[in-house]
């Protein structure tokens, strides 16, 4: 498996087709979100093709142990959704060849890792970062696709029913424009070759927890606890740290606040 070739292909596909992808997102989910005339033909969110589309899991199934019952709760409207049914459109080549190849590389990397005794090489760290940035991008697309439909616990306001969840966040001022800017930013991250400045932004932990755990904040950070490998990953998408210790301390403060809430 040539991981560098796979990543380069993904990077080139995203860079070449970002305008097509962003235009589809804008027209489909912002401009025509209520229109009955909205095109039902989806596109691949990585290369823009309409051919041979498949369902790409936002979190790879091996991450949550392929469990059909594992679910997450969206803070904004308290709606529940299983990871197993959380997918975005991707063509067969991007899904089954490029992304699957990158995931197989990550699995092999984690399987043979012993972070108590050794460290990942710089290129391995950068490839883990690239993989986490792919997940962030998929979540960005997912949240612009999902609508702010009421749950049993949240009062229903019919006007908000067809507005994308990603637009309903207070931190972006409920702005469709800012939601699109975040998606475009995640595409730009995927298209960048050099991740050396972000190496301190990835924090690695050992874990003895027996259960998969995940949380994230859009366009900010992601935390993945992978019991199969006894490893947890925390990555800051934007922040650059002067030292691993600085990143570790900030990550630990966030983790403690989440676990205690």
Secondary structure, DSSP 8 states (H G I E B T S, - for coil): --HHHHHHHHHHHHHHHHHHHHHHHHIIIIISTT-TTS------TTT---SSEEEEESS-TTTTTT-SS-EEE-TTT--EEEGGG-EEEEEHHIIIIIIHHHHHHHHHHHHT--TTT----HHHHHHHHHHHHHHHHHHHHHHHHSB----TTS---GGGTTSBGGGG-GGGTT-HHHHHHHHHHHHHHHH----GGGGGGEEEEE---SS-EEEEETTTEEEEEETTTTEEEEEESS---SSHHHHHHHHHHHHHHHHH-
